[in-house]
Amino acid sequence: MAKIVVVEDEAELADAIAARLRSDGHSVTVAADGPSAVQTVATVQPEAVVLDLMLPGFDGLEVCRRIQRDRPVPVIMLTARGSETDLVVGLEVGADDYLCKPFSMRELTARVRALLRRADRSATEPGNILRAGPVEIDLPRRRARRDGEVIALTVTEFDLLAYLLTAPGVVRSRDELLAEVWGYRDGAGPRTVDSHVRSIRRKAGADVVRTVHGLGYAGADGDDAW
């Protein structure tokens, strides 16, 4: 069982999401606007947040920014918008995943399960430190540093960078990354990967992930310039 906060101003949809997640055994708290969402997350300290983009008070992007400041929390963003820019911004302010409305409850619960599995992965990881130039990834503690300074990565950003640095220099396609990091065989587009790579580069340095045009991405290795 996980504690989950659902932030959705459409009462009928919020109730449906909450009921489905409770049927999976989770403890669910609902908030209906931006300010109450931030307060609820601070009070509940959830393992995951399902967050609508369009909210009264202030929008889901601002909620995501605020709740990620002190304690990174996995976020699935819900959006009725079709704009790629909106989705990219959502991923870059700290959302781990997104679903476009309308969506099936089965898909939502599958995404939540996958996100919770990733967040809990540290409990079973063996002790290991990955290094690439000035970047260090402490797998069991789920900490990333560059030149000794902590890098504030989201759950998915950490897992993506760790996966790429586990085999430095090996090119991974977007489909492979979606399958191995997100756990999705379908239903998510390449922009999900691209947005997370951009965010990792912004936080950890542009040199930590290399783009191989037409193929995918590779973690920096000893042959890469630092």
Residue frames relative to the residue before (quaternion, step in Angstrom):
aa qw qx qy qz dx dy dz
M 1.0000 0.0000 0.0000 0.0000 0.00 0.00 0.00
A 0.1026 -0.7822 0.6129 0.0447 3.55 -1.00 0.86
K 0.4232 -0.6429 0.5649 0.2975 3.54 -1.28 0.44
I 0.0118 -0.8051 0.5906 -0.0539 3.56 -0.72 1.12
V 0.2011 -0.7453 0.6231 0.1259 3.55 -1.05 0.84
V 0.1620 -0.7638 0.6207 0.0707 3.56 -0.88 1.03
V 0.0844 -0.7951 0.6005 0.0116 3.58 -0.70 1.11
E 0.2882 0.7389 -0.5376 0.2864 3.56 -0.27 1.31
D 0.3119 -0.7885 0.5028 0.1676 3.58 -0.72 1.06
E 0.5859 0.5143 -0.3904 0.4896 3.62 1.22 -0.12
A 0.3864 -0.7841 0.4323 0.2213 3.56 -0.18 1.32
E 0.6579 0.5201 -0.3249 0.4371 3.60 0.90 -0.87
L 0.6763 0.4766 -0.2914 0.4801 3.57 0.95 -0.88
A 0.6272 0.5370 -0.3374 0.4520 3.59 0.98 -0.82
D 0.6619 0.5013 -0.3074 0.4648 3.59 0.94 -0.87
A 0.6526 0.5184 -0.3179 0.4520 3.59 0.99 -0.83
I 0.6497 0.5041 -0.3133 0.4750 3.59 0.97 -0.86
A 0.6653 0.5116 -0.3031 0.4515 3.56 0.87 -0.97
A 0.6588 0.5127 -0.3136 0.4525 3.59 0.93 -0.88
R 0.6649 0.4996 -0.3130 0.4586 3.58 0.94 -0.85
L 0.6751 0.4803 -0.3016 0.4717 3.60 0.93 -0.84
R 0.6282 0.5171 -0.3399 0.4716 3.60 1.05 -0.67
S 0.6287 0.5328 -0.3406 0.4526 3.59 1.07 -0.68
D 0.6374 0.4906 -0.3127 0.5052 3.57 1.29 -0.35
G 0.6236 -0.5877 0.3229 0.4019 3.57 1.28 0.06
H 0.5317 0.6509 -0.3994 0.3662 3.58 1.26 0.08
S 0.4010 -0.6510 0.5826 0.2755 3.54 -1.32 0.42
V 0.0730 -0.8416 0.5344 -0.0283 3.58 -0.49 1.22
T 0.0785 -0.7535 0.6520 0.0323 3.54 -1.06 0.93
V 0.2358 -0.7947 0.5501 0.1015 3.59 -0.90 0.95
A 0.0475 -0.7519 0.6569 0.0308 3.55 -1.14 0.79
A 0.3052 -0.8108 0.4853 0.1180 3.58 -1.03 0.82
D 0.7855 0.1902 -0.1400 0.5720 3.61 1.21 0.00
G 0.7296 -0.4704 0.2850 0.4063 3.56 -1.28 0.31
P 0.7048 0.4675 -0.2921 0.4465 3.63 0.67 -1.02
S 0.6904 0.4625 -0.2984 0.4695 3.60 0.88 -0.88
A 0.5818 0.5748 -0.3738 0.4375 3.60 1.14 -0.55
V 0.6648 0.4976 -0.3060 0.4657 3.58 0.88 -0.94
Q 0.6680 0.4962 -0.2995 0.4668 3.59 0.94 -0.88
T 0.6550 0.5244 -0.3114 0.4460 3.58 0.96 -0.86
V 0.6515 0.5047 -0.3154 0.4705 3.57 0.94 -0.86
A 0.6484 0.5172 -0.3191 0.4585 3.59 0.97 -0.82
T 0.6961 0.4743 -0.2698 0.4665 3.58 1.01 -0.79
V 0.7401 0.4368 -0.2245 0.4594 3.57 0.83 -1.04
Q 0.1433 -0.8020 0.5555 0.1663 3.61 1.05 -0.81
P 0.0725 0.8627 -0.4975 0.0551 3.59 0.75 1.04
E 0.5247 -0.6018 0.5006 0.3345 3.53 -1.37 0.24
A 0.7955 0.0179 -0.0105 0.6056 3.61 1.23 -0.37
V 0.1878 -0.7578 0.6156 0.1069 3.55 -1.28 0.52
V 0.1717 -0.7246 0.6585 0.1091 3.55 -1.03 0.90
L 0.0283 -0.8681 0.4859 -0.0970 3.54 -0.27 1.34
D 0.3216 -0.7350 0.5693 0.1794 3.55 -0.73 1.10
L 0.4932 -0.6741 0.4652 0.2930 3.57 -1.07 0.72
M 0.7629 0.3288 -0.1743 0.5286 3.57 0.87 -0.95
L 0.1370 0.8009 -0.5614 0.1567 3.58 -0.46 1.26
P 0.5091 -0.5925 0.5064 0.3652 3.58 -1.20 0.35
G 0.7068 0.4309 -0.3359 0.4493 3.56 -1.23 0.43
F 0.6390 -0.3862 0.2496 0.6166 3.52 0.58 -1.25
D 0.6027 -0.6473 0.3452 0.3140 3.54 -1.10 0.71
G 0.7351 -0.4497 0.3057 0.4049 3.51 -1.38 0.13
L 0.5807 0.5722 -0.3806 0.4365 3.59 1.12 -0.53
E 0.6800 0.4673 -0.2874 0.4865 3.57 0.94 -0.87
V 0.5969 0.5429 -0.3603 0.4681 3.59 1.05 -0.69
C 0.6667 0.5113 -0.3027 0.4499 3.55 0.87 -0.98
R 0.6354 0.5268 -0.3327 0.4562 3.59 0.92 -0.86
R 0.7148 0.4775 -0.2685 0.4346 3.58 0.81 -1.02
I 0.7128 0.4563 -0.2864 0.4491 3.60 0.85 -0.87
Q 0.6531 0.5123 -0.3240 0.4540 3.61 1.19 -0.36
R 0.4882 0.7100 -0.4221 0.2817 3.62 1.20 -0.30
D 0.8088 0.3041 -0.1381 0.4840 3.56 0.74 -1.05
R 0.8064 0.0221 0.0356 0.5898 3.59 0.95 -0.84
P 0.3632 -0.7450 0.5077 0.2351 3.60 -0.34 1.16
V 0.0215 -0.7894 0.6130 -0.0260 3.56 -0.90 0.96
P 0.5067 -0.6552 0.4575 0.3235 3.62 -0.90 0.84
V 0.0712 -0.8107 0.5807 -0.0195 3.57 -0.88 1.02
I 0.1102 -0.7228 0.6768 0.0857 3.54 -1.10 0.86
M 0.2142 -0.8032 0.5478 0.0942 3.56 -0.61 1.14
L 0.2237 -0.7553 0.6057 0.1122 3.56 -1.03 0.90
T 0.0601 0.8162 -0.5710 0.0649 3.57 -0.84 0.91
A 0.3219 -0.7223 0.5807 0.1938 3.54 -1.13 0.77
R 0.5586 0.6204 -0.3806 0.3977 3.56 1.28 -0.19
G 0.3299 -0.7495 0.5388 0.1978 3.54 -1.13 0.63
S 0.4758 0.7036 -0.4254 0.3122 3.57 1.28 -0.10
E 0.4485 -0.6856 0.5057 0.2704 3.56 -0.83 0.98
T 0.6028 0.5738 -0.3622 0.4198 3.59 1.05 -0.70
D 0.6456 0.5198 -0.3198 0.4590 3.59 0.94 -0.86
L 0.6728 0.4956 -0.3013 0.4593 3.56 0.93 -0.88
V 0.6473 0.5198 -0.3171 0.4586 3.56 0.96 -0.87
V 0.6478 0.5080 -0.3240 0.4661 3.59 0.92 -0.89
G 0.6364 0.5395 -0.3301 0.4416 3.59 0.96 -0.83
L 0.6713 0.4813 -0.2937 0.4811 3.57 0.93 -0.86
E 0.7115 0.4777 -0.2719 0.4378 3.57 0.95 -0.82
V 0.6647 0.4603 -0.3331 0.4851 3.64 1.16 -0.24
G 0.7656 -0.4141 0.1883 0.4549 3.58 1.23 0.25
A 0.4781 0.6390 -0.4696 0.3775 3.62 1.21 0.05
D 0.3813 -0.7342 0.5196 0.2135 3.57 -1.05 0.78
D 0.7966 0.0110 0.0411 0.6030 3.56 1.14 -0.61
Y 0.1502 -0.7823 0.5944 0.1102 3.57 -1.27 0.15
L 0.1274 -0.7420 0.6502 0.1021 3.51 -1.35 0.41
C 0.3059 -0.7396 0.5706 0.1836 3.58 -0.98 0.86
K 0.4108 -0.6914 0.5405 0.2474 3.56 -0.98 0.89
P 0.5650 -0.2336 -0.7911 0.0200 1.55 -1.98 1.55
F 0.1174 -0.7783 0.6138 0.0604 3.57 -1.16 0.63
S 0.4888 -0.6417 0.4930 0.3258 3.56 -1.22 0.35
M 0.5533 -0.6049 0.4563 0.3460 3.55 -1.11 0.66
R 0.5927 0.5667 -0.3675 0.4388 3.58 1.10 -0.62
E 0.6707 0.4828 -0.3082 0.4713 3.58 0.94 -0.85
L 0.6298 0.5361 -0.3408 0.4469 3.59 0.97 -0.81
T 0.6977 0.4621 -0.2943 0.4616 3.59 0.78 -0.95
A 0.6126 0.5317 -0.3571 0.4632 3.60 1.08 -0.62
R 0.6489 0.5047 -0.3172 0.4729 3.60 0.99 -0.80
V 0.6433 0.5163 -0.3265 0.4616 3.59 0.97 -0.83
R 0.6493 0.5102 -0.3279 0.4588 3.60 0.91 -0.85
A 0.6608 0.5073 -0.3124 0.4566 3.58 0.91 -0.88
L 0.6593 0.5105 -0.3070 0.4588 3.57 0.97 -0.85
L 0.6629 0.4948 -0.3068 0.4708 3.58 0.97 -0.81
R 0.6118 0.5374 -0.3525 0.4611 3.60 1.06 -0.68
R 0.6598 0.4984 -0.3158 0.4653 3.58 0.93 -0.85
A 0.6670 0.5105 -0.3083 0.4466 3.57 0.93 -0.88
D 0.7210 0.4353 -0.2380 0.4838 3.58 1.12 -0.67
R 0.4157 0.7552 -0.4414 0.2493 3.56 1.26 -0.12
S 0.5856 0.6138 -0.3723 0.3764 3.59 1.07 -0.64
A 0.5964 0.5974 -0.3688 0.3892 3.59 1.12 -0.57
T 0.7772 0.3178 -0.1706 0.5157 3.60 1.12 -0.57
E 0.4865 0.6702 -0.4453 0.3405 3.61 1.23 0.01
P 0.4267 -0.6708 0.5298 0.2956 3.60 -1.00 0.74
G 0.6129 -0.5460 0.4113 0.3962 3.54 -1.22 0.44
N 0.2478 0.7600 -0.5636 0.2082 3.57 -0.68 1.05
I 0.1575 -0.7598 0.6253 0.0829 3.52 -1.14 0.76
L 0.1656 -0.7655 0.6153 0.0894 3.56 -0.86 0.99
R 0.0486 -0.8010 0.5966 0.0102 3.57 -0.99 0.83
A 0.0560 0.7517 -0.6555 0.0464 3.51 -1.13 0.80
G 0.8019 -0.1312 0.0441 0.5812 3.55 -0.22 1.29
P 0.8208 -0.2108 0.1601 0.5061 3.60 -0.81 -0.96
V 0.6044 0.5672 -0.3525 0.4345 3.61 1.27 -0.05
E 0.0754 -0.7844 0.6156 0.0018 3.55 -0.98 0.99
I 0.1264 -0.7806 0.6106 0.0428 3.56 -0.90 1.00
D 0.1559 -0.7748 0.6105 0.0516 3.56 -0.59 1.22
L 0.2990 -0.8179 0.4636 0.1635 3.58 -0.10 1.30
P 0.7190 0.4456 -0.3078 0.4356 3.66 0.63 -0.91
R 0.7236 0.4019 -0.2448 0.5049 3.60 1.08 -0.66
R 0.3016 -0.7827 0.4865 0.2443 3.55 1.36 -0.17
R 0.4497 0.6447 -0.4802 0.3892 3.53 0.80 1.11
A 0.1309 -0.7671 0.6237 0.0734 3.53 -1.11 0.77
R 0.0251 -0.7957 0.6051 -0.0057 3.56 -0.99 0.85
R 0.1090 -0.7375 0.6582 0.1050 3.52 -1.30 0.47
D 0.8247 -0.0539 -0.0308 0.5622 3.55 -0.65 1.17
G 0.7314 -0.4459 0.2256 0.4640 3.56 1.04 0.84
E 0.6287 0.5264 -0.3359 0.4635 3.59 1.27 -0.24
V 0.4907 -0.6754 0.4685 0.2891 3.57 -0.91 0.97
I 0.2309 -0.7392 0.6196 0.1281 3.56 -1.08 0.87
A 0.3047 -0.7770 0.5264 0.1620 3.59 -0.63 1.11
L 0.0456 0.8151 -0.5701 0.0923 3.56 0.03 1.34
T 0.4677 -0.6200 0.5388 0.3263 3.56 -1.20 0.53
V 0.7207 -0.4220 0.3169 0.4496 3.56 -1.32 0.18
T 0.7252 0.4396 -0.2581 0.4628 3.56 0.77 -1.00
E 0.6118 0.5364 -0.3563 0.4594 3.60 1.01 -0.69
F 0.6421 0.5183 -0.3231 0.4633 3.59 0.95 -0.85
D 0.6922 0.4809 -0.2881 0.4545 3.59 0.81 -0.98
L 0.6440 0.5196 -0.3246 0.4581 3.58 1.01 -0.77
L 0.6751 0.4761 -0.3008 0.4765 3.59 0.87 -0.90
A 0.6450 0.5179 -0.3260 0.4576 3.59 0.95 -0.83
Y 0.6459 0.5197 -0.3251 0.4549 3.59 0.95 -0.82
L 0.6780 0.4865 -0.2968 0.4643 3.58 0.92 -0.86
L 0.7240 0.4400 -0.2501 0.4686 3.59 0.99 -0.78
T 0.4849 0.6453 -0.4457 0.3871 3.59 1.25 -0.12
A 0.7724 0.1034 -0.0634 0.6234 3.58 1.13 -0.65
P 0.1731 -0.8331 0.5160 0.0985 3.61 0.37 1.23
G 0.8032 0.2891 -0.2247 0.4700 3.53 -1.03 0.84
V 0.5951 0.5583 -0.3700 0.4442 3.60 1.21 -0.34
V 0.3608 -0.7542 0.5114 0.1987 3.57 -0.72 1.08
R 0.1205 -0.7854 0.6063 0.0316 3.55 -0.87 1.03
S 0.3841 -0.7154 0.5294 0.2456 3.59 -0.82 0.94
R 0.6403 -0.5188 0.3918 0.4091 3.56 -1.24 0.35
D 0.6365 0.5268 -0.3348 0.4530 3.58 1.00 -0.79
E 0.6453 0.5106 -0.3248 0.4663 3.58 0.98 -0.79
L 0.6606 0.5057 -0.3112 0.4593 3.57 0.94 -0.86
L 0.6341 0.5196 -0.3335 0.4655 3.60 0.98 -0.77
A 0.6852 0.4851 -0.2865 0.4616 3.58 0.98 -0.83
E 0.7673 0.4078 -0.2078 0.4492 3.57 0.81 -1.02
V 0.7338 0.3865 -0.2330 0.5078 3.61 1.03 -0.71
W 0.7578 0.3548 -0.1984 0.5104 3.58 0.81 -0.99
G 0.3824 -0.7284 0.4822 0.3010 3.58 1.13 -0.63
Y 0.5446 0.6191 -0.3933 0.4068 3.59 1.23 0.41
R 0.2420 -0.7481 0.6001 0.1475 3.54 -1.00 0.86
D 0.7812 -0.0045 -0.0150 0.6241 3.57 1.25 -0.30
G 0.6773 0.5486 -0.3450 0.3481 3.55 -1.33 0.00
A 0.7362 0.3018 -0.2257 0.5621 3.61 1.22 -0.03
G 0.3600 -0.7637 0.5026 0.1858 3.55 -0.96 0.87
P 0.6849 -0.5062 0.3381 0.4004 3.57 -1.28 0.31
R 0.5650 0.6072 -0.4036 0.3862 3.62 1.10 -0.47
T 0.5388 0.6016 -0.4052 0.4283 3.58 1.20 -0.43
V 0.6789 0.4715 -0.2800 0.4881 3.57 0.90 -0.96
D 0.6610 0.5294 -0.3121 0.4307 3.58 0.84 -0.99
S 0.6670 0.5062 -0.3085 0.4514 3.60 0.92 -0.87
H 0.6676 0.4901 -0.3056 0.4698 3.57 0.98 -0.78
V 0.6212 0.5199 -0.3480 0.4719 3.59 1.03 -0.68
R 0.6315 0.5250 -0.3372 0.4603 3.60 0.95 -0.80
S 0.6710 0.4969 -0.3010 0.4607 3.56 0.95 -0.88
I 0.6258 0.5264 -0.3336 0.4691 3.60 1.01 -0.78
R 0.6635 0.5030 -0.3096 0.4592 3.59 0.90 -0.86
R 0.6416 0.5255 -0.3252 0.4543 3.55 1.01 -0.79
K 0.7357 0.4233 -0.2257 0.4781 3.58 0.98 -0.84
A 0.8049 0.3190 -0.1343 0.4821 3.57 0.85 -1.02
G 0.6411 -0.4988 0.3361 0.4767 3.58 1.24 -0.31
A 0.5461 -0.6572 0.4186 0.3075 3.55 -0.97 0.88
D 0.6768 0.5333 -0.2861 0.4191 3.57 1.18 -0.52
V 0.5533 0.6615 -0.3865 0.3270 3.60 1.21 -0.21
V 0.7663 0.1880 -0.1195 0.6027 3.60 1.20 -0.51
R 0.2181 -0.7900 0.5651 0.0944 3.55 -0.83 1.03
T 0.3263 -0.7252 0.5743 0.1946 3.58 -0.99 0.88
V 0.1100 -0.7480 0.6510 0.0681 3.56 -0.97 0.90
H 0.3481 -0.8021 0.4429 0.1985 3.54 -0.03 1.35
G 0.8072 0.2331 -0.2157 0.4975 3.52 -0.93 1.02
L 0.7473 0.3769 -0.2092 0.5057 3.59 1.24 -0.26
G 0.6530 -0.4928 0.3524 0.4545 3.60 0.74 -0.99
Y 0.6244 -0.5331 0.4220 0.3845 3.54 -1.03 -0.84
A 0.1056 -0.7683 0.6275 0.0692 3.52 -1.29 0.49
G 0.4631 -0.6419 0.5300 0.3043 3.54 -1.13 0.65
A 0.5765 -0.6040 0.4180 0.3578 3.58 -1.06 0.75
D 0.1187 -0.7809 0.6090 0.0726 3.57 -1.07 0.74
G 0.7754 -0.3767 0.2416 0.4455 3.56 -1.28 -0.09
D 0.6645 0.5042 -0.3135 0.4537 3.58 1.16 -0.43
D 0.5843 0.5838 -0.3741 0.4217 3.55 1.24 -0.23
A 0.4819 -0.6609 0.4916 0.2988 3.56 -1.10 0.68
W 0.1370 -0.7773 0.6110 0.0603 3.54 -0.97 0.94
